[in-house]
Amino acid sequence: MPVDGTVSAVTATLAQAYWTLAHQRKDGMVMKRTLSLALLLAVVLALGSLAFAAARAVYTLNNSTTGNAVLVFTRTADGHISPTGVFPTGGNGTGKGLGNQGALAIDAPNRLLFAVNAGSDSISVFRIMENGLRLVDTVPSRGKQPISLTVSRRVLYVLNNGAAVGGSDTIAGFRVGTNGRLKPIVKGLPLSAASVGPAQIGFNTDGDHLLVTEKNTNNIDVFSVSDDGIAVGPVVVPSAGQTPFGFALGRRDQVLVADAFGGAPNASALSSYVVLDTGALRTVTAEAPDKQTAACWVVVTNDGRFAYTTNTGSGNVSGYKVSFSGALRLLDADGLTADTGAGSTPIDAAISNDNRFLYVLTPGTGNVQGFAISLDGSLTPLSEANGIPSSASGLIAR
């Protein structure tokens, strides 16, 4: 029997034993029964968590105008992925690229997945199940054209690219209930200007600051977040590189930002910063060129040792070694750590929670490509999953 099935069966058996003990009425059994109940409950909860951890998956969003949906892929222990199902969000996409990073966000401890519906100005919340997803809520994004999400400490923020559809670029915040439902707490908080070409929103490591990258202004906005989730600001920080796009959070409040340099040939770079308590950013590496074109998306391993940028214009991936301080160094002198193929237009990327695999969304060739991550950060191609629409956006792996 597979690990997931074994864990489920054992959990069900223990749950039945827990119910039986809970209904015993014999005298002199109170203390023993109480201890047995506590032990059984602890085991049931632990095995339930193990079942969730054992269920490996990859998620992306089809961003369809005729019904947005999350596409789910099962991930095997050796990193290969295969389609599992299609789960409608209850909203619509735009049918084209969003110029963003973070169309999907995950709250793994609470088993929740969040998705933007950029074509219908809403956010959807799914409960992550052992074999798929269950839709639990769809709410207005409190702005126009939501493109990026981030979650921390049961608070969710969304980045609305309203200027693209005649409105203003803003962020909005929600409290996430234990049932997964969203309650608005902040609406229409502006960025540095009404139209900035925003790309991504993300919490820092501690969850007390929010960052937003602005492609058109070469700025990074930093909002302070109170203990009750209310964001104020922003502090506007000039980006070290041009066209700051996607970013990833490393260890020790490090922020790694992909600089696309307007898509100029062979001009892309990765920059690194540290978020200070004041909301300012301290630059660590101003520019670490990858010698490739249109580096727009970036991810970092869970241990903070390696980062990978996807180069949309040159169809490849660049790897970096990240030092303890956040300084960056290319893994390969030419910036070519992995080739995703001509016309693949790699965009979003995700790393499995065991740090063993990198997945890259390549809508130009209609697939999600997988790579094994070696101990030195080098990448080895795996098989790919096909049937991905050109409008797809966002990628999560667990």
PLY file of the C-alpha trace (Angstrom):
ply
format ascii 1.0
element vertex 398
property float x
property float y
property float z
element edge 397
property int vertex1
property int vertex2
end_header
0.00 0.00 0.00
1.33 3.52 -0.78
2.50 5.71 2.13
-0.56 7.96 1.87
-2.96 5.02 1.97
-1.17 3.38 4.89
-1.20 6.58 6.93
-4.87 7.14 6.19
-5.80 3.61 7.22
-3.82 3.79 10.47
-5.25 7.21 11.25
-8.80 5.92 10.75
-8.15 2.92 13.01
-6.72 5.09 15.78
-9.59 7.54 15.46
-12.03 4.66 16.00
-10.05 3.56 19.07
-10.15 7.12 20.38
-13.97 7.17 20.01
-14.27 3.84 21.84
-12.14 5.00 24.77
-14.01 8.27 24.96
-17.25 6.39 25.59
-16.04 4.00 28.29
-18.04 4.34 31.53
-16.34 1.90 33.88
-15.42 3.10 37.38
-11.72 3.41 38.20
-10.81 3.97 34.56
-10.89 7.77 34.52
-7.15 8.43 34.83
-6.10 5.63 32.50
-8.74 6.59 29.97
-7.65 10.23 30.07
-4.02 9.31 29.41
-5.02 6.89 26.64
-7.18 9.54 25.03
-4.35 12.08 25.08
-1.86 9.65 23.60
-4.20 8.45 20.90
-5.20 11.97 19.97
-1.54 12.99 19.66
-0.84 10.02 17.39
-3.90 10.69 15.24
-2.92 14.34 14.77
0.69 13.45 14.02
-0.28 10.86 11.45
-2.74 13.27 9.89
0.10 15.75 9.42
2.30 12.99 8.02
-0.39 12.10 5.47
-0.50 15.72 4.33
3.29 15.95 4.11
3.47 12.70 2.17
1.00 13.95 -0.44
3.37 15.61 -2.94
1.88 17.92 -5.57
2.50 20.79 -7.99
-0.09 23.48 -8.78
-0.53 26.07 -11.53
-3.38 28.33 -12.68
-4.81 28.14 -16.20
-5.95 31.82 -16.09
-8.74 31.10 -18.56
-11.33 33.72 -19.51
-14.03 31.06 -19.64
-13.45 29.62 -16.19
-10.27 29.96 -14.19
-9.01 26.76 -12.58
-6.10 25.29 -10.65
-4.33 22.46 -12.46
-2.99 19.87 -10.02
-0.14 17.43 -10.66
0.89 14.52 -8.49
4.63 14.44 -7.70
6.39 11.12 -7.21
9.25 10.58 -4.78
11.74 10.86 -7.66
10.30 14.19 -8.82
8.22 13.20 -11.83
4.80 14.83 -12.14
1.55 13.78 -13.80
-1.90 15.44 -14.06
-4.29 14.79 -11.18
-7.24 17.09 -11.78
-8.66 20.49 -12.67
-10.33 22.49 -9.89
-12.43 25.55 -10.88
-11.90 28.73 -8.84
-15.38 30.12 -9.40
-13.85 33.12 -11.20
-12.22 34.05 -14.50
-8.73 34.75 -15.74
-7.50 37.11 -18.46
-6.41 34.55 -21.03
-2.94 36.08 -21.27
0.20 36.61 -19.24
-0.14 38.74 -16.12
3.41 40.12 -15.92
3.58 38.91 -12.33
4.96 36.46 -9.81
2.73 34.91 -7.15
-0.65 34.21 -8.79
-0.86 31.30 -6.34
0.09 31.28 -2.65
0.14 28.45 -0.13
-0.35 28.30 3.62
1.01 24.79 4.08
0.58 24.48 7.88
-3.12 25.30 7.53
-3.55 23.37 4.27
-4.83 26.31 2.24
-4.13 27.36 -1.36
-5.01 30.85 -2.64
-5.52 31.88 -6.28
-6.13 35.14 -8.13
-8.97 35.57 -10.61
-7.51 38.47 -12.59
-10.41 38.56 -15.06
-13.15 38.80 -12.43
-11.39 40.79 -9.69
-11.58 38.09 -7.03
-9.58 35.67 -4.90
-10.34 31.98 -4.38
-9.41 29.84 -1.38
-9.01 26.06 -1.53
-8.59 23.50 1.20
-5.75 21.15 0.24
-7.00 17.58 0.41
-5.05 14.34 0.17
-6.10 13.84 -3.46
-6.94 17.32 -4.69
-8.54 20.62 -3.69
-11.86 21.76 -2.24
-13.08 25.31 -2.89
-14.05 27.04 0.37
-14.33 30.73 -0.55
-14.26 33.25 -3.41
-14.27 36.94 -2.51
-13.72 40.30 -4.26
-10.06 41.39 -4.30
-11.08 44.93 -3.26
-9.33 46.31 -6.32
-9.02 45.68 -10.06
-7.11 42.83 -11.72
-5.46 40.94 -8.82
-2.15 39.43 -9.91
-0.15 38.38 -6.83
-0.79 36.99 -3.35
1.14 36.45 -0.13
0.16 34.94 3.22
1.70 34.94 6.69
0.31 34.36 10.21
-3.25 33.95 8.87
-3.14 37.28 7.03
-3.42 37.41 3.23
-2.51 40.37 1.02
-3.26 40.82 -2.67
-1.64 43.07 -5.26
-4.15 44.64 -7.65
-2.84 45.82 -11.04
-5.74 48.22 -11.45
-3.94 50.70 -13.71
-3.90 48.05 -16.45
-7.70 48.24 -16.63
-8.32 51.93 -16.02
-8.00 52.01 -12.23
-5.12 52.35 -9.77
-2.49 49.93 -8.52
-3.23 49.03 -4.89
-2.94 46.34 -2.25
-5.63 44.92 0.02
-5.53 42.72 3.11
-7.67 39.93 4.57
-7.73 37.89 7.73
-7.86 34.15 7.06
-10.33 32.29 9.26
-9.76 28.79 10.59
-12.32 27.63 8.01
-10.33 29.31 5.22
-12.81 32.12 4.65
-11.49 35.66 4.13
-12.45 38.76 6.09
-11.35 42.17 4.66
-9.11 44.30 6.90
-7.36 46.72 4.49
-8.66 48.15 1.22
-7.10 50.21 -1.55
-3.72 50.99 -0.01
-1.79 52.83 -2.76
1.72 52.13 -4.02
4.29 54.84 -4.83
2.01 56.10 -7.63
-1.29 55.18 -9.30
0.32 53.36 -12.22
3.64 51.62 -11.54
3.53 48.28 -13.36
3.53 46.15 -10.19
4.83 42.58 -10.38
4.72 40.89 -6.99
3.74 41.27 -3.36
5.37 39.27 -0.57
5.79 39.12 3.19
9.29 39.16 4.60
10.51 36.23 6.68
9.10 37.55 9.96
5.76 38.63 8.46
6.07 42.20 9.76
6.82 43.84 6.40
5.32 43.61 2.92
7.30 44.22 -0.26
6.00 45.17 -3.72
8.14 45.44 -6.85
7.36 48.21 -9.37
8.63 47.50 -12.89
7.88 50.90 -14.42
9.38 53.05 -11.67
12.37 50.85 -10.66
11.16 51.02 -7.07
10.51 48.54 -4.29
7.75 49.48 -1.84
8.05 48.34 1.77
4.96 48.39 4.04
5.09 47.86 7.81
2.56 45.33 9.12
1.18 45.42 12.68
0.54 42.37 14.83
-3.12 42.46 13.80
-2.20 42.46 10.09
-2.75 46.13 9.21
-0.24 47.44 6.66
0.90 51.07 6.56
3.27 52.91 4.23
4.99 52.47 1.93
8.64 53.33 2.33
9.77 53.66 -1.30
13.23 52.24 -1.98
14.99 52.68 -5.35
15.89 49.32 -6.83
19.57 48.53 -7.32
18.78 47.00 -10.72
16.42 48.03 -13.49
12.92 46.60 -13.94
12.63 44.77 -10.61
10.21 41.92 -11.21
9.80 38.78 -9.13
11.50 38.19 -5.81
12.12 35.44 -3.27
12.66 35.52 0.47
15.78 33.86 1.81
17.08 33.33 5.32
17.78 36.15 7.79
15.29 38.53 6.12
17.15 38.42 2.81
15.29 39.42 -0.36
16.48 38.32 -3.81
15.06 40.36 -6.71
15.14 39.46 -10.41
16.06 42.51 -12.52
14.82 42.20 -16.11
16.49 45.39 -17.38
13.59 46.00 -19.72
14.23 42.75 -21.55
17.50 44.02 -23.04
19.53 41.12 -24.54
21.95 39.44 -22.14
21.50 42.22 -19.54
19.55 40.53 -16.74
20.72 40.29 -13.16
19.79 39.26 -9.62
20.03 41.66 -6.68
19.99 40.92 -2.96
18.91 42.99 0.03
18.18 42.65 3.73
14.94 44.05 5.20
15.71 46.33 8.15
13.38 46.91 11.12
12.81 50.48 9.88
11.38 49.22 6.60
14.45 50.25 4.65
16.39 47.79 2.49
20.13 47.32 2.86
21.72 46.33 -0.44
24.01 43.30 -0.26
24.65 42.59 -3.95
23.58 45.47 -6.20
23.76 43.46 -9.42
24.87 39.91 -10.12
24.46 39.65 -13.93
23.37 36.29 -15.31
24.31 37.19 -18.93
20.85 36.14 -20.08
17.66 37.91 -21.21
14.55 38.90 -19.23
15.19 37.36 -15.82
11.76 37.92 -14.31
11.09 35.12 -11.80
13.21 33.86 -8.93
13.01 31.15 -6.26
15.33 30.16 -3.42
15.85 26.79 -1.75
14.40 26.35 1.71
17.86 26.28 3.26
18.67 29.61 1.56
21.81 28.27 -0.17
20.77 28.43 -3.84
18.60 30.71 -5.97
17.34 30.23 -9.52
16.08 32.81 -12.01
14.07 31.95 -15.10
15.16 33.90 -18.16
12.06 34.29 -20.30
13.83 35.87 -23.26
16.62 33.32 -23.55
14.74 30.16 -22.56
16.87 28.98 -19.67
17.53 29.03 -15.93
20.43 30.68 -14.09
21.57 29.36 -10.72
23.25 31.33 -7.94
25.06 30.45 -4.74
23.75 32.56 -1.85
26.21 33.22 0.97
25.32 33.52 4.66
25.19 37.32 4.28
23.07 37.14 1.11
25.86 37.84 -1.38
25.31 36.26 -4.80
27.60 34.30 -7.13
26.71 32.55 -10.39
26.91 28.76 -10.32
27.93 28.73 -14.00
30.18 31.34 -15.57
27.92 31.72 -18.62
24.73 31.88 -16.52
23.33 28.75 -18.14
22.43 26.29 -15.38
19.56 24.61 -17.25
18.07 24.91 -20.74
14.27 24.92 -21.04
14.34 25.02 -24.86
13.76 27.46 -27.70
10.41 29.22 -27.47
9.69 27.81 -24.01
9.39 31.28 -22.39
10.04 30.08 -18.81
8.18 32.13 -16.22
7.14 30.99 -12.73
9.27 28.50 -10.81
8.84 26.51 -7.60
11.00 24.31 -5.39
9.66 21.23 -3.60
9.59 21.49 0.18
12.28 18.79 0.46
14.68 20.99 -1.60
15.25 18.19 -4.12
13.39 19.44 -7.19
12.89 22.63 -9.19
9.82 23.04 -11.40
9.53 25.67 -14.13
6.36 26.81 -15.90
7.07 27.01 -19.64
3.84 28.13 -21.35
5.61 28.74 -24.66
5.92 24.98 -25.11
2.85 24.13 -23.04
4.42 22.30 -20.12
5.86 22.27 -16.63
9.47 21.11 -16.64
11.16 19.42 -13.70
14.80 19.38 -12.62
16.61 17.52 -9.86
18.71 19.78 -7.62
22.13 18.36 -6.81
24.03 19.08 -3.60
26.16 21.64 -5.46
23.06 23.39 -6.87
23.42 22.05 -10.40
20.26 20.91 -12.21
19.46 17.65 -14.00
16.36 17.53 -16.29
13.45 15.27 -15.41
10.35 14.47 -17.42
7.80 17.20 -18.09
4.03 17.48 -17.80
2.23 18.75 -20.89
-1.13 20.35 -21.65
-0.39 23.73 -20.06
-2.17 26.70 -21.75
-0.15 29.74 -22.86
-2.15 31.87 -20.38
-0.99 29.85 -17.34
0.33 31.74 -14.34
1.70 30.86 -10.90
3.45 27.72 -9.67
3.53 26.04 -6.26
5.27 22.79 -5.30
5.07 20.79 -2.10
0 1
1 2
2 3
3 4
4 5
5 6
6 7
7 8
8 9
9 10
10 11
11 12
12 13
13 14
14 15
15 16
16 17
17 18
18 19
19 20
20 21
21 22
22 23
23 24
24 25
25 26
26 27
27 28
28 29
29 30
30 31
31 32
32 33
33 34
34 35
35 36
36 37
37 38
38 39
39 40
40 41
41 42
42 43
43 44
44 45
45 46
46 47
47 48
48 49
49 50
50 51
51 52
52 53
53 54
54 55
55 56
56 57
57 58
58 59
59 60
60 61
61 62
62 63
63 64
64 65
65 66
66 67
67 68
68 69
69 70
70 71
71 72
72 73
73 74
74 75
75 76
76 77
77 78
78 79
79 80
80 81
81 82
82 83
83 84
84 85
85 86
86 87
87 88
88 89
89 90
90 91
91 92
92 93
93 94
94 95
95 96
96 97
97 98
98 99
99 100
100 101
101 102
102 103
103 104
104 105
105 106
106 107
107 108
108 109
109 110
110 111
111 112
112 113
113 114
114 115
115 116
116 117
117 118
118 119
119 120
120 121
121 122
122 123
123 124
124 125
125 126
126 127
127 128
128 129
129 130
130 131
131 132
132 133
133 134
134 135
135 136
136 137
137 138
138 139
139 140
140 141
141 142
142 143
143 144
144 145
145 146
146 147
147 148
148 149
149 150
150 151
151 152
152 153
153 154
154 155
155 156
156 157
157 158
158 159
159 160
160 161
161 162
162 163
163 164
164 165
165 166
166 167
167 168
168 169
169 170
170 171
171 172
172 173
173 174
174 175
175 176
176 177
177 178
178 179
179 180
180 181
181 182
182 183
183 184
184 185
185 186
186 187
187 188
188 189
189 190
190 191
191 192
192 193
193 194
194 195
195 196
196 197
197 198
198 199
199 200
200 201
201 202
202 203
203 204
204 205
205 206
206 207
207 208
208 209
209 210
210 211
211 212
212 213
213 214
214 215
215 216
216 217
217 218
218 219
219 220
220 221
221 222
222 223
223 224
224 225
225 226
226 227
227 228
228 229
229 230
230 231
231 232
232 233
233 234
234 235
235 236
236 237
237 238
238 239
239 240
240 241
241 242
242 243
243 244
244 245
245 246
246 247
247 248
248 249
249 250
250 251
251 252
252 253
253 254
254 255
255 256
256 257
257 258
258 259
259 260
260 261
261 262
262 263
263 264
264 265
265 266
266 267
267 268
268 269
269 270
270 271
271 272
272 273
273 274
274 275
275 276
276 277
277 278
278 279
279 280
280 281
281 282
282 283
283 284
284 285
285 286
286 287
287 288
288 289
289 290
290 291
291 292
292 293
293 294
294 295
295 296
296 297
297 298
298 299
299 300
300 301
301 302
302 303
303 304
304 305
305 306
306 307
307 308
308 309
309 310
310 311
311 312
312 313
313 314
314 315
315 316
316 317
317 318
318 319
319 320
320 321
321 322
322 323
323 324
324 325
325 326
326 327
327 328
328 329
329 330
330 331
331 332
332 333
333 334
334 335
335 336
336 337
337 338
338 339
339 340
340 341
341 342
342 343
343 344
344 345
345 346
346 347
347 348
348 349
349 350
350 351
351 352
352 353
353 354
354 355
355 356
356 357
357 358
358 359
359 360
360 361
361 362
362 363
363 364
364 365
365 366
366 367
367 368
368 369
369 370
370 371
371 372
372 373
373 374
374 375
375 376
376 377
377 378
378 379
379 380
380 381
381 382
382 383
383 384
384 385
385 386
386 387
387 388
388 389
389 390
390 391
391 392
392 393
393 394
394 395
395 396
396 397
